[in-house]
Amino acid sequence: MSIRSRTRGLVLGYCLGDALARAPEPDSGPLLAGTPSLVFLAGVEGLVRGLVREDLTGRSEIPECTWHATARWAWRTRMRDLPGVRRWHEAAMPQPWPDGWLNEVAPLAIGRGSAPGVEEALALDRLDPRPGCSPGDSAGDMVLSRTLPVALLAASRPWDADLGAQISATARDVAAYSHGLPAQVLAVALTRTAARTLAEGQTLPLVDLPELSATYAGVPRGDEVISARVALRGLADQLAPQLPATDLARAGLASGPRTALRAVAEGLRCVLTHPGRHEASKALREALETGQPGAAAVTGALVGAAHGAELLPVDAISRLDLAHVADQLATDLLSQVQEHPALDERRAPAWRHRYPAW
């Protein structure tokens, strides 16, 4: 499958897995994506806007742009009194805010559940977003919703060590805004794996784990980084067809329902148990049996990134309420990295209205 198909597959697959795991009857009726999908899609939009900003200014500020996108999501879903949301609204005055095309999509304005770690970060009067400096300690799987869009940078050029290092560093800085350090490290490892899966078009176990040392060199609270790295190394030995909760608990990190460690472990297990091109439905079905929307979202993203959108279940995609939004964002991301519309005199006005560069 082409890089275009695999990019669409990653974005659609994440939302599909999330929605399937929430559906009372996943084999019939509408599939409604949850808050993780809304945060994930906001992150994809933030990534595009960060790349537009880079084209226009030469500065790569994707982490700030994706946090701005998270604030726009919070505003759309009526969390308008949080200090981290109000700051952006006040900074935009007298211009209307939120801006960009996602603000015009009515289904994105529906509250679909909470995001505790993200909301706690937005509630802070002052946020230090440097890795290891944020006061947040959330171990929740919503950190994956925020970082996985960064994997889409792998659609911009062939995979090499420099691209891998760029993706890891960017994911690190995105995750640092909202969650505890161990969850951040888990998210970076998964994001790099998703990126390489997208680039190479095949299912992969966790990749390049030794590179986490360089990614987190000099970051405060290094003992927490080490704990997360130990847990990640242990996952490779534990990804058997059955993954008892007691095995994850031995890692020494939070591993209960809705944690980042649980979602990464269960999602990878489902994908690696069914790695074939025509096993996407089996992988997703097994992910549903975990009862974890986070794990199912990870499974869908990795399956889509490896095999392409065409290998995702067609009937399920047709019932996914945010499929059109997800597919359009993936298509726009590809346009941005391949064509740079903001630099095209004819296309720039419409593109910069669609994706304002801040």
Buried (B, 14 or more C-beta within 10 A) or exposed (E): BEBBBBBBBBBBBBBBBBBBBBBEEBEEEEBBBBBBBBBBBBBBBBBBBBBBBBBBEEEBBBBBBBBBBBBBBBBBBEBEEBEBBBBBBEEBEEEEBBBBBBBEBEEBBEEBEEBEBBBBBBBBEEBEBEBBEBEBBBBBBBBBBBBBBBBBBBBBEEBEEEBBBBBBBBBBBBBBBBBBBBBBBBBBBBBBBBBBBBBBBEBBEBBBBEBBEEBBEEBEBEEBBBBBBEBBBBBEEBBEEEBEEEBBEEBBBBBEBBBBBBBBBBBBBBBBBBBEBEBBBBBBBBBBEBEBBBBBBBBBBBBBBBBBBBBBBEEBBEBBBBBEBBBBBBBBBBBBBEEBBBEEEEBBEEBBEBBBBB
